[in-house]
Amino acid sequence: MRAVALLGLPVALALHAHLPALPRAAPAPFVASPAKLASPRATILAMSEASAAHPPDACEAEALDEAGCPAPTNMERVKAVTTGFCNLFPVWIIATALTGLFAPSTFACVSTKYFTALIGVLMLCMGITLKPSDFARVSTRPGAVLLAFAGCYGLMPLLALLLSRALSLPSSLTAGMILLSSINGAQASNLCTYIGKGDVALSVLMTTMTTVGAIIMTPLVAKLLLGAVVPVNAKAIVLSTMQVVLVPIGGGMLINAKFPKAVQAVLPFSPVVGVLSTCALVGASVGGTAGPILAAGLRLQAACAALHMLGGAIAYFGTRALKYSERTCRTFGIEIAMKSSAFGYLLASLHFAADPLVRVPSAVSIVWMSAIGASLAVASRFNPVPDDE
């Protein structure tokens, strides 16, 4: 009998663990005499009355875990996993960049012909989080967009010039730093803004305006600070902006408007897809320029890192001093810190072919810009936004 009891004990425990918890009855409203116990029928009636007077609360009605708390739903578990994955964004970026540096063949399958598609996927993931009302709200603050434009094409080139002189970089690397700083903001800044709980609509508008503005501003800044004419293909920039920014964003907004329930179901996965797309872009870009990056000296590494860190810090604290909201300030910091380094590398390769060193700062910047932007996003994520925002 003892063996049977011991064998039955685990089964009983397992059944007990899987059975729903019964509501605890409140004490009976009467006191029974020790000498005279109530009849079974009277006891049942008393327990029924007590349960009716004291129904189980919401926590008791839900499924409980081992600690007695409500068990998380499947969607809550998915959100926890995707949040944890996105919180490690800097780790994935650094790991991808290191892989591209020391094992560039890993990303050989991600050729430049896939870049447009990857950026388009990234923008689509941002588009499904937006509504027309978001852009209507942002359009009421044109000053914020103009300030971002000034930071992109004013603050960053001057900062690049000061850093190059402070670190005594040779003229070729100085030219590369200025060219890097005078290009548009990176499309990945929209993802970083989303992860960092900034204003995604404002970030998209900033990126679009600086990208279109590169048609005039990049050659102008290069002429003023370098004395060199850097022609920019206006038609190609407008077409690229349409392909990789406006069309995917518009498509995502349309999907959000037409299929809101489906969007809510896939929304937890959108930042994960964005992170994976960004990692593929960074790995392929770094792998294609691994030689120049590894050959760059410490002074150039320091200059590129400082350009992105200082640019983001000045933008964030500067807009805070101007009394902008927290969400707007972190959007400014991320947007100004992140530059389209791959575009800078392309321009340097096309227009400074006689001096290969000019393209090296943009190659080095791909690593630093991505790592710093991802770090800013995760740091902002853990900084709560005020309730009134």
C-alpha positions as CSV (number, residue, x, y, z in Angstrom):
1,M,0.0,0.0,0.0
2,R,2.9,2.4,0.8
3,A,4.4,1.8,-2.7
4,V,1.0,2.5,-4.3
5,A,0.7,5.7,-2.3
6,L,4.2,6.8,-3.2
7,L,3.6,6.1,-6.9
8,G,0.3,8.0,-6.8
9,L,1.8,11.1,-5.0
10,P,3.4,12.6,-8.2
11,V,0.2,12.1,-10.1
12,A,-1.8,13.8,-7.4
13,L,0.7,16.7,-7.3
14,A,0.6,17.0,-11.1
15,L,-3.2,17.0,-11.1
16,H,-3.2,19.6,-8.3
17,A,-0.8,21.8,-10.3
18,H,-3.0,21.8,-13.4
19,L,-6.4,22.1,-11.7
20,P,-7.8,25.7,-11.5
21,A,-7.6,27.2,-8.1
22,L,-10.9,27.1,-6.3
23,P,-12.3,30.3,-4.7
24,R,-11.6,30.5,-1.1
25,A,-14.9,30.7,0.9
26,A,-15.2,33.4,3.5
27,P,-15.8,32.4,7.1
28,A,-19.3,31.4,7.8
29,P,-21.5,34.2,9.1
30,F,-22.4,32.1,12.2
31,V,-20.4,30.5,14.9
32,A,-21.1,26.8,15.4
33,S,-21.3,25.3,18.8
34,P,-18.4,22.9,19.6
35,A,-20.8,20.5,21.1
36,K,-23.1,20.5,18.1
37,L,-21.8,20.4,14.6
38,A,-24.0,21.7,11.7
39,S,-25.5,19.1,9.4
40,P,-23.9,18.6,6.0
41,R,-26.8,20.3,4.2
42,A,-26.5,23.4,6.5
43,T,-22.8,23.6,5.9
44,I,-23.2,23.5,2.1
45,L,-25.8,26.2,2.3
46,A,-23.6,28.4,4.4
47,M,-20.6,28.0,2.1
48,S,-22.8,29.0,-0.9
49,E,-24.1,32.1,0.8
50,A,-20.5,33.1,1.8
51,S,-19.3,32.6,-1.8
52,A,-22.1,34.7,-3.2
53,A,-21.3,37.5,-0.7
54,H,-17.6,37.4,-1.4
55,P,-17.1,36.5,-5.1
56,P,-13.5,35.7,-6.3
57,D,-11.6,38.8,-7.5
58,A,-10.2,39.1,-11.0
59,C,-6.8,37.7,-10.1
60,E,-8.4,34.5,-8.7
61,A,-10.5,34.2,-11.8
62,E,-7.5,34.2,-14.1
63,A,-5.0,31.4,-14.7
64,L,-2.3,31.7,-12.0
65,D,1.3,30.8,-12.1
66,E,3.4,29.1,-9.4
67,A,3.8,32.4,-7.5
68,G,0.0,32.9,-7.5
69,C,0.1,35.8,-10.0
70,P,-1.8,35.9,-13.3
71,A,0.0,33.8,-15.9
72,P,1.2,35.8,-19.0
73,T,-0.7,35.4,-22.2
74,N,1.0,34.1,-25.4
75,M,1.1,37.7,-26.8
76,E,2.7,39.0,-23.7
77,R,5.3,36.3,-24.0
78,V,6.0,37.3,-27.6
79,K,6.3,40.9,-26.7
80,A,8.7,40.1,-23.9
81,V,10.9,38.1,-26.3
82,T,10.9,40.8,-29.1
83,T,11.5,43.5,-26.5
84,G,14.5,41.6,-25.1
85,F,15.8,41.1,-28.7
86,C,15.5,44.8,-29.5
87,N,17.1,45.8,-26.2
88,L,20.3,44.0,-27.4
89,F,20.3,46.1,-30.7
90,P,23.8,47.5,-30.0
91,V,25.1,44.0,-29.4
92,W,23.8,42.7,-32.7
93,I,25.2,45.7,-34.5
94,I,28.7,45.3,-33.0
95,A,28.7,41.5,-33.6
96,T,27.6,42.1,-37.2
97,A,30.2,44.7,-37.8
98,L,33.0,42.6,-36.3
99,T,31.9,39.7,-38.5
100,G,32.0,41.9,-41.5
101,L,35.5,43.1,-40.6
102,F,37.1,39.8,-39.9
103,A,35.0,37.5,-42.0
104,P,33.7,39.7,-44.9
105,S,32.8,36.7,-47.0
106,T,29.9,36.0,-44.5
107,F,27.9,38.8,-46.1
108,A,29.0,38.1,-49.7
109,C,25.4,37.0,-50.5
110,V,24.1,40.5,-49.5
111,S,25.2,42.5,-52.5
112,T,24.5,46.1,-53.1
113,K,21.6,45.3,-55.4
114,Y,19.7,44.1,-52.3
115,F,20.3,47.3,-50.3
116,T,17.2,49.1,-51.8
117,A,15.0,46.2,-50.9
118,L,16.4,45.9,-47.4
119,I,15.9,49.6,-46.7
120,G,12.4,49.4,-48.2
121,V,11.5,46.6,-45.7
122,L,12.9,48.7,-42.9
123,M,10.7,51.6,-43.9
124,L,7.7,49.4,-44.4
125,C,8.1,48.2,-40.8
126,M,8.0,51.9,-39.7
127,G,5.1,52.7,-41.9
128,I,2.7,50.3,-40.3
129,T,3.2,52.1,-37.0
130,L,2.1,55.4,-38.5
131,K,-1.2,57.1,-39.3
132,P,-1.9,60.2,-41.5
133,S,-2.7,62.1,-38.2
134,D,0.9,61.6,-37.1
135,F,2.2,63.6,-40.1
136,A,-0.6,66.1,-39.7
137,R,0.6,66.7,-36.1
138,V,4.2,67.0,-37.1
139,S,3.4,69.4,-40.0
140,T,2.1,71.9,-37.4
141,R,5.8,72.3,-36.2
142,P,7.8,73.2,-39.3
143,G,10.4,74.8,-37.0
144,A,11.5,71.4,-35.7
145,V,12.1,70.1,-39.2
146,L,14.1,73.3,-40.2
147,L,16.2,73.0,-37.0
148,A,17.0,69.4,-37.9
149,F,17.9,70.5,-41.4
150,A,20.3,73.1,-39.9
151,G,21.8,70.5,-37.6
152,C,22.4,68.1,-40.5
153,Y,24.0,70.5,-42.9
154,G,25.4,73.2,-40.5
155,L,26.3,71.7,-37.1
156,M,27.8,68.4,-38.4
157,P,30.1,69.8,-41.1
158,L,31.5,72.4,-38.7
159,L,32.0,69.7,-36.0
160,A,33.8,67.5,-38.5
161,L,36.1,70.4,-39.5
162,L,36.9,71.1,-35.8
163,L,37.5,67.5,-34.9
164,S,39.8,67.0,-38.0
165,R,41.9,70.0,-37.0
166,A,42.0,69.1,-33.3
167,L,43.2,65.6,-34.2
168,S,45.6,66.8,-36.9
169,L,44.2,64.6,-39.6
170,P,45.8,64.8,-43.0
171,S,44.0,66.8,-45.7
172,S,42.6,63.7,-47.5
173,L,41.0,62.4,-44.3
174,T,39.7,65.9,-43.4
175,A,38.0,66.0,-46.8
176,G,36.5,62.6,-46.2
177,M,35.2,63.7,-42.8
178,I,33.6,66.9,-44.2
179,L,32.0,65.0,-47.1
180,L,30.6,62.4,-44.6
181,S,29.2,65.1,-42.4
182,S,27.5,67.0,-45.3
183,I,25.2,64.1,-46.4
184,N,21.7,63.3,-45.4
185,G,20.5,61.4,-42.4
186,A,20.4,57.6,-42.3
187,Q,17.2,55.7,-42.9
188,A,18.1,53.5,-40.0
189,S,17.5,56.5,-37.7
190,N,13.7,55.9,-38.1
191,L,14.1,52.4,-36.6
192,C,16.3,53.7,-33.8
193,T,13.7,56.4,-33.1
194,Y,11.0,53.8,-32.9
195,I,13.0,51.6,-30.5
196,G,13.9,54.7,-28.4
197,K,10.2,55.7,-28.1
198,G,10.8,59.0,-30.0
199,D,8.6,60.7,-32.6
200,V,8.7,58.3,-35.6
201,A,6.7,60.6,-37.9
202,L,9.0,63.5,-37.1
203,S,12.0,61.3,-37.8
204,V,10.7,60.1,-41.1
205,L,10.0,63.7,-42.2
206,M,13.5,64.8,-41.1
207,T,15.1,61.9,-43.0
208,T,13.0,62.7,-46.1
209,M,13.8,66.4,-46.0
210,T,17.6,66.0,-45.5
211,T,17.7,63.3,-48.3
212,V,16.0,65.6,-50.8
213,G,18.0,68.5,-49.5
214,A,21.3,66.6,-50.3
215,I,20.7,67.6,-53.9
216,I,21.7,71.2,-53.1
217,M,23.3,71.1,-49.7
218,T,26.0,68.4,-50.2
219,P,27.6,70.1,-53.2
220,L,27.2,73.5,-51.5
221,V,28.9,72.4,-48.2
222,A,31.6,70.6,-50.1
223,K,32.3,73.7,-52.1
224,L,32.4,76.0,-49.1
225,L,34.5,73.9,-46.8
226,L,36.6,71.9,-49.3
227,G,36.8,74.2,-52.3
228,A,35.8,71.1,-54.4
229,V,32.7,70.6,-56.5
230,V,31.0,67.3,-55.6
231,P,28.2,66.8,-58.2
232,V,25.2,65.0,-56.9
233,N,22.8,63.2,-59.2
234,A,19.5,65.0,-58.3
235,K,17.3,62.6,-60.3
236,A,18.9,59.5,-58.7
237,I,18.4,61.0,-55.2
238,V,14.7,61.8,-55.8
239,L,14.1,58.4,-57.3
240,S,15.9,56.7,-54.4
241,T,13.9,58.7,-51.9
242,M,10.7,57.6,-53.5
243,Q,11.8,53.9,-53.6
244,V,13.3,53.5,-50.2
245,V,11.4,56.0,-48.0
246,L,8.1,57.4,-49.4
247,V,6.6,54.4,-51.1
248,P,7.3,51.9,-48.3
249,I,6.1,54.3,-45.6
250,G,3.0,55.1,-47.6
251,G,2.3,51.4,-48.2
252,G,2.7,50.6,-44.5
253,M,0.3,53.4,-43.5
254,L,-2.2,52.1,-46.1
255,I,-1.9,48.6,-44.6
256,N,-2.4,50.0,-41.1
257,A,-5.6,51.8,-42.2
258,K,-7.1,48.9,-44.1
259,F,-6.1,46.0,-41.9
260,P,-5.7,47.3,-38.4
261,K,-6.3,44.0,-36.7
262,A,-3.7,42.2,-38.8
263,V,-1.2,45.1,-38.1
264,Q,-1.8,44.7,-34.4
265,A,-1.0,41.0,-34.7
266,V,2.3,41.6,-36.5
267,L,3.3,44.8,-34.8
268,P,5.5,43.1,-32.1
269,F,7.6,41.6,-34.9
270,S,8.2,44.8,-36.9
271,P,11.1,46.1,-34.9
272,V,12.7,42.7,-35.0
273,V,12.5,42.7,-38.8
274,G,13.9,46.2,-38.8
275,V,16.8,45.2,-36.6
276,L,17.6,42.2,-38.8
277,S,17.5,44.3,-42.0
278,T,19.8,46.9,-40.4
279,C,22.3,44.3,-39.3
280,A,22.3,42.8,-42.9
281,L,23.0,46.3,-44.3
282,V,25.8,47.0,-41.8
283,G,27.4,43.7,-42.2
284,A,27.4,43.9,-46.0
285,S,28.7,47.6,-45.9
286,V,31.4,46.8,-43.5
287,G,32.4,43.6,-45.3
288,G,32.8,45.6,-48.5
289,T,35.1,48.1,-46.9
290,A,36.9,45.9,-44.4
291,G,40.4,46.7,-45.7
292,P,40.2,50.5,-45.3
293,I,38.5,50.2,-41.9
294,L,41.2,48.0,-40.5
295,A,43.9,50.2,-42.0
296,A,42.5,53.4,-40.5
297,G,44.5,54.8,-37.6
298,L,43.3,55.5,-34.1
299,R,43.0,59.2,-34.7
300,L,40.5,58.7,-37.5
301,Q,38.6,56.1,-35.4
302,A,38.4,58.7,-32.6
303,A,37.3,61.5,-35.0
304,C,34.4,59.4,-36.5
305,A,33.2,58.2,-33.1
306,A,33.3,61.7,-31.6
307,L,31.5,63.2,-34.7
308,H,28.5,60.9,-34.1
309,M,28.5,61.1,-30.3
310,L,29.0,64.8,-30.0
311,G,26.5,65.5,-32.8
312,G,23.8,63.5,-31.0
313,A,24.6,65.0,-27.6
314,I,24.5,68.6,-28.9
315,A,21.3,67.9,-30.7
316,Y,19.6,66.3,-27.7
317,F,20.6,68.8,-25.0
318,G,20.3,71.8,-27.4
319,T,16.7,71.0,-28.1
320,R,16.0,70.4,-24.4
321,A,17.3,73.9,-23.7
322,L,14.8,75.1,-26.3
323,K,12.0,73.5,-24.3
324,Y,11.1,70.8,-26.8
325,S,9.3,67.7,-25.5
326,E,11.4,64.6,-24.4
327,R,10.2,62.6,-27.4
328,T,11.2,65.4,-29.8
329,C,14.6,65.8,-28.1
330,R,15.5,62.1,-28.4
331,T,14.4,62.1,-32.0
332,F,16.7,65.1,-32.7
333,G,19.6,63.3,-31.0
334,I,19.3,60.1,-33.0
335,E,18.5,61.8,-36.3
336,I,21.6,64.2,-36.1
337,A,23.9,61.5,-34.9
338,M,23.2,59.1,-37.7
339,K,24.4,59.9,-41.2
340,S,24.0,57.9,-44.4
341,S,27.6,56.7,-44.4
342,A,27.2,54.3,-47.3
343,F,26.1,57.3,-49.5
344,G,29.2,59.2,-48.4
345,Y,31.4,56.3,-49.4
346,L,29.7,56.2,-52.8
347,L,30.2,59.9,-53.4
348,A,33.9,59.7,-52.3
349,S,34.5,56.8,-54.6
350,L,32.9,58.6,-57.5
351,H,34.3,62.1,-57.1
352,F,37.6,61.5,-55.3
353,A,38.8,58.5,-57.2
354,A,42.4,59.9,-57.4
355,D,42.6,60.0,-53.6
356,P,41.4,56.7,-52.1
357,L,41.9,58.0,-48.5
358,V,38.8,60.4,-48.9
359,R,36.5,57.4,-48.8
360,V,38.0,55.9,-45.6
361,P,36.1,58.1,-43.0
362,S,32.8,57.1,-44.5
363,A,33.8,53.4,-44.3
364,V,34.8,53.8,-40.6
365,S,31.7,55.8,-39.9
366,I,29.5,52.9,-41.0
367,V,30.6,51.0,-37.8
368,W,30.5,53.9,-35.4
369,M,27.2,55.5,-36.7
370,S,25.4,52.2,-36.4
371,A,26.7,51.3,-33.0
372,I,26.1,54.7,-31.5
373,G,22.7,55.1,-33.1
374,A,21.6,51.7,-31.7
375,S,23.1,52.5,-28.3
376,L,21.2,55.8,-28.2
377,A,18.0,54.0,-29.1
378,V,18.3,51.4,-26.3
379,A,19.4,54.1,-23.8
380,S,16.3,56.2,-24.7
381,R,14.1,53.1,-24.4
382,F,15.0,52.7,-20.7
383,N,14.4,56.4,-20.0
384,P,10.6,56.7,-19.4
385,V,8.7,59.3,-21.4
386,P,6.7,61.7,-19.2
387,D,3.1,60.8,-18.9
388,D,1.8,64.0,-20.5
389,E,3.6,63.0,-23.8
